[in-house]
Amino acid sequence: MFEPAFRNLGYWGSSDDHAVWSLEIVEQATYRVTLDFACHDGTAGNVFVLSVGGQQLEGRVPGTGTWETYQQVDVGDVTLPPGRYELVLRPAAAPAGYLMDLRGIRLRPLRGKP
């Protein structure tokens, strides 16, 4: 569900919940993937799966204190050649409580040392 107050996707309470973004990569690179999210400490620890270009990153959602406290966390790197992709984020299983409030996902090309 889109929550206008924080411009985030929230209420990830089912194993069927997911979000999909269309990407067009113009330059082959390794990209650092960063989530901008909030997660109440009382529901932290659920596992997410991020898939793009046949690659998969998994991570456990840490608590940020409250649903109003956002932070950015690097979740891994993916290497993508030029082309069109779908990036999918979903819970690995039915979350205990809610997965997170997601405000954004950033892919930043790595040049030299990260």
Buried (B, 14 or more C-beta within 10 A) or exposed (E): EEEEEBEBBBEBBEEEBBEEEEBEBEEEBBBBBBBBBBBBEEBBBBEBBBBBBEBEBEBEBEBBEEBEBBEEEEBBBBEBEEEEBEBBBBBBEEBEEBBBBBBBBEBBEEEEEE
